[in-house]
Amino acid sequence: MALRKPIVRHLLVILIIFIVLTIFRLLWLAYFTPSNHQPSAQAGVLDMRQQTLSEDEIYQINGEWLYYPEVLLKTPNSNQTSSSIEQTVRKIPMQKGSATKQHFGTYRVKILLSANDHSNHRYAIRVPAISTASAIYINGKLAGQSGVVSPNPSTHKGQAAPYTIYFTAEQSEIDIILHVSNFDTPSNMVIDKRLSFSSASAMMHHQFITQLSLVAISMLLILFALFSILVFLFIYRKKIVLLFTVGFLLPLADELITYDRSILDWLHLDYVWSLKLSNLIYLGASYFFVQFIRVLLVRYQQAKYFRWFTTLYALGALLIILLPIQWLHTANLAFFMLYVVSFLYVVVLALKEYIGNQESSAFIAFTAIGTTNGIIWGLIKMSFVLDIPFYPFDYLMIALGFAGYWFKRFYENQQQINLLVAKLQKDGEMKDEFLLSNAQKLWDPMNKMITLGQTIYDNPNNCFVMEDKQNLKYLIDIGRSMSFTLNDIVDYTRLKDKNLHLHKKNVRIQGVVSGVFDMLRFIAVGKQIQMTSSIARDFPLVLADEKRLIQILFNLLHSSIKNTNTSLIEISATIERNMAVIYIKLTESGTNNPDINLHEHLFSSDKGLADNEEIHLSFLISKQLIDLHGGSLLNKGADLLFTIPIADVMVEVGQVNDERPEDIHLQENNTQLKASPTEKQFKILMVDDDPVNLTMMRSLFSATEYNITTITSSEKALDLLRLQRWDLVIIDAMLPYISGYALIENIRQHYTLLELPILLLTARNNPEDVYTGFAHGANDYVTKPINSLELKVRCRALIDLKYSINQQLHLETAWLQAQIQPHFLYNTLNTIASLSTIDPDRMIDLMHHFGKYLHASFDVKNLQRVVPLRHELELVRSYLYIEQQRFGELLQIEWDIDEQIDVEIPPISLQTLVENALRHGVLKQKDGGTVCIRIKELADYVTVSVIDNGIGIDATTLAQLLSDTNTTSRGIGLRNTDLRLNRIYGQRLQIKSTPNEGTTITFHIPK
C-alpha cells in the first residue's frame, strides 16, 4: 500500500495535466472553428446572401465545386462553359482515393453575397497547400498562385505552399476559379483541406494570431538553442550539448516549413528535393526529440530499443534521399509509424520514471504528456480534416518541462555543489591544520638534527677529515634549506587558499634591508658576499606588511645567493607613479656582465612563474606576496626589481632622528622626578625606528618602577650605552643603516650576556630570524605585533636574571672574603704577641698593616662588580707585609708596576692569586722563594701577572683546577676568580706552570 499511494498520486497528476491540456486544445479549437450555421456550396454556388460578414468570423468554402478535368479555364464566360467541356462536381475537402488519376484541371465556385456586403468591402481567401501547383483567379483575374500550373510537364513547377490573397469585389457575385496541376507525385489532384473566405480584417486577425504564436514559439526555440550553445562554450564542453541545440532548431524549421513551404525557395530546389528536405527535417526533429528525452532520463538512458530507433531513423533518412518521389509517398506511412512508436516509447519511459518517484523526471514526464497530447490531436486533425491554426501550448508545455527539468537539476547540482564546497572547505581546513601540524612536527626534529650537526661541526676535538667535515657542512645547509621550505609550503598553501591576510602599516624600507642583510650574513656562512644599500635616508615610508616584506626580500636574496655565483648585492630604490621600485642588482666580482641567468630562466615561461618546472618555491611566494601588496615582480637581465606602494603619510627618517642625547637625559631626569626617591627604578633603553611603537611600549611600563629612554637610531643608542649603565636594552631587528643585529653585536663587544640583557623585537619568529638574533648575542626575543603581557614578563625576567647574577657575584666575593684562613689569623696574632717582647716597633707596624688588611678585606667595595686597582693593591701589600713578617727571608717580594695605571679589576682577584702563589708555590719549598707582582700597561689593555718560582703545578692538577666540572674545595679561590674574569671581560686566567720551576698566572684588563 505504501508503494501504491505515490503511484496513484503521480497518475492523478498526469491525468490532471492531460485534461488541462485537452481543455486548452478544445478552447482553441472552439475559438477558430466556424459556426454551425455556415452555408455549404451547392452545384458550384455558395449562397451567402443570408450571411453578414463579421470582423472576426472566417467561412469555409466547403461543399460541391464544379470540376473541369484536363481543362484550365481562364475566364468565367459562357463560351468556355459550353457542353463541349466535360464538367463534374467534386466535394471539397475530399479524400485522396476518391478521384481518378488526372494531371491538371480546374475547380470553380461562385459566391453570392448580399448587396449590402459587397460594396467597398475587401475580402480574403486562404488557399491551403495543394499538390502540387495551384493558381486562383477572382472574377477572371489572377489573384495568387503556388508554383506554376501548366498542362505541360515541362513547364509545370510544383510547390504545394499555402497562400492568402486579398481582393476587392465590385459586384455581389465572386467567381473563383482554381487551377491545379500535378506532374510530380503519383497521387491525384485532390484538395483535402478547406479553403477559407472572410473579410480582409477577419483574415488578418486570424493570420496575426497564427503568426504571433509561431513567432513566440520560434523565439522560444531559438533561445533554448542559444542557451545550449552557451552551455557548450562556457560551462559543459561536451558534444551531447550540441544535440540539444539541433533538437531545438529542427522543430523550428519544421514548423516554419509547414506554415509556408515557400521558405525553401531561397535554396532553389525543385519540388522533389524540397519535399525530401522537409521530410528529412521532420524526421530529424522526431529523432532528436527522442534522443533528447533519452539523455534527460535517469534510469532508462541506456534502454536497448534506443539503438534500434537510431538505426531505423538513419535508415529512414537514407530512404528519403534515395527513393523516388513515387515510392516516397508510400514510405511516409512507415515513417509516420516510426514517429508514433518512438514518441510513445519515450513517453512511457518518462512516465515510468516519474511514477518511480524520480522527482527530477517529473518535468520530463510533463514534456512527454505535452508531446502525447500533440500526437493525439495531430491524428484527430488528419482523420477529421480539421483546419486549426498553429497551436502553441504543446510547445509551451514541452519548453516549460525542459526549463523546469534544467532548473530542478540546477538546484540539485547547486545543493550538491554546496555540500561539496562545504566538504572541500572542511577538507581544506583539515589540510591546513595537517600542514601546519606536520610542518611543525617536521621542523622540530630537523632543527634538532641541524643543531647536533652544527655542534659536531664546531667541536674542535673531532677527528674528521676535511672531506667529511665539508659533507657535514652540506648536510647542515640542506637541513636549513628544508626548514625554510617547510615554512614556504605553509605560506604557499595559505596563498593558494587565499587565506593569507596582510597587516599593512607604514614601514621604513631601509631598516628592512639592513636587517635582512645581517640575517643573510649569518645564514650564508662560507660565502664571501658583499651586501650594500644605497637607499637614501629621506626615502619615504612604504605601505606594507613588515613581516611579509622581510620575507619577500629574504626569499629573493637567499635564493639568489644560493643558486648563483654572485659576490656583490646592491639594493637601491626609486619612486615611480607613487610606487617604490626596489632594485636588486647581482654582480660577480671583477665582471661587469655577470653570467647570472637564474632570473631570466625563472621568468622565461610565457605562462608565468608557477608553470616553470625549475621554479623555486620562495620566488613564487615572493611574487604572490608582492602581487598581494599591489605591486609586481620583474626581471631586468641579471637584476631583479619589485614595486611596493608608497605610504600616504610621508615621514622622513631625519624628522624622527633629530633628538640629541642631552634631550634624552632631560626626559630621563623628568621621569625620575615623578618616581618615589625610595623606590628602585630599572633603566631600560628602547631602540626602534617607529616612534609610535616606542610610545606604545613605553606606556606599558610603570614610571614608578621603570626609567624608560627611547631612541630611534642605532648610532644614538651606542652613544647612550657609553654614557651610562642600563638594566635592559630592547632593540628592533629592522633598524636602518645599522640593523638591530649589528647593534647587538656591537654591544656584546663591551658587555656580556649577563651584564646587559638584550631583548630583540622581530617581525617574524622564523628560524632565520631567531638564529640571527641569538647568534649576534640577544638574550631573548618577542615577535610583533607585541603582546603587552609577554613583553613585560620577558623584560622583567631578564632584569631579574641580571640582578640574580650580580647577587651571585656578590656572594662569590663574600665567599672569597670568608676564605681568610683561621690559621692565618692565629699565626698573625701569635706573631704580634711574639714581637711585643722582642721588637715593639715591628709589632706596631704589623698591627697597623693587619688592621689595614682586615679593613680592605671587609670593605663594602668588595661587593661591587669592579674596584680601582689601587684598592686591590692596598689589600695585597698589607697581606704580603704580614706574610713577610711571619716567614722572614723565606719569602721575597718583587714589584714591577707601571706608574699611573688607572683601571678597575674584580675585587679580591689579585689577592687571591698572590695568596695561591705563596701557599701552594714558594712556601711549599724548604728554602722558600720569590713572588713577583707585575702590572704593565699596553695599548688596548693592562696585563696583570703573578709570578712565583715555587714547586709549580702539574698538568693534571692544573686542568682540574680550572675545569667547570670541578666540585672539590681545592683551588676554589682560583676558580672563582677565573669565572668572574670570564663573565666580566670574556677572558680567562692564563696559567703557565712547570713543576719544580714555578708558575705564572696572567689576566688582561681591557682599557
Secondary structure, DSSP 8 states (H G I E B T S, - for coil): -TTHHHHHHHHHHHHHHHHHHHHHHHHHHHHHS--TT---BBTTEEEETT----SS--EE--EEEEEEET----S--TTTTSTTS--EEEEES--GGGS---SEEEEEEEEEE-HHHHTT-EEEEEE---SSEEEEEETTEEEEEESB--SSTTT-B-----EEEEEE-SSSEEEEEEEEE-SSSSS-----S--EEEEHHHHHHHHHHHHHHHHHHHHHHHHHHHHHHHHHHHT---HHHHHHHHHHHHHHHHHHHHH-GGGGGGGT--HHHHHHHHHHHHHHHHHHHHHHHHHH-SSSTT-THHHHHHHHHHHHHHHHHHS-HHHHHHHHHHHHHHHHHHHHHHHHHHHHHHHTT-GGGHHHHHHHHHHHHHHHHHHHHHHHT-------HHHHHHHHHHHHHHHHHHHHHHHHHHHHHHHHHHHHHHHHHHHHHHHHHHHHHHHHHHHHHHHHHH-TT----HHHHHHHHHHHHHHHHHHHHHHHHHHHHHHHTT------EEE-HHHHHHHHHHHHHHHSTT---EEEE---TT---EEE-HHHHHHHHHHHHHHHHHHS---EEEEEEEEETTEEEEEEEEE-TT-SS----HHHHHT--TT-GGG-TT--HHHHHHHHHHHHHT--EEEETTEEEEEEEB-SS---HHHHS---HHHHHHHHHHHHHHS-TTS--EEEEEE-S-HHHHHHHHHTS-TTTEEEEEES-HHHHHHHHHHS--SEEEEES--SSS-HHHHHHHHHTTS-TTTS-EEEEES---HHHHHHHHHHT-SEEEESS--HHHHHHHHHHHHHHHHHHHHHHHHHHHHHHHT--HHHHHHHHHHHHHHHHH-HHHHHHHHHHHHHHHHHHT-GGGGSS-EEHHHHHHHHHHHHHHHHHHHGGGEEEEEEE-TT---EE-TTHHHHHHHHHHHTTGGGSTT-EEEEEEEEE-SSEEEEEEEE-SS---HHHHHHHT-TT--SSTTHHHHHHHHHHHHHHS---EEEEETTTEEEEEEEEE-
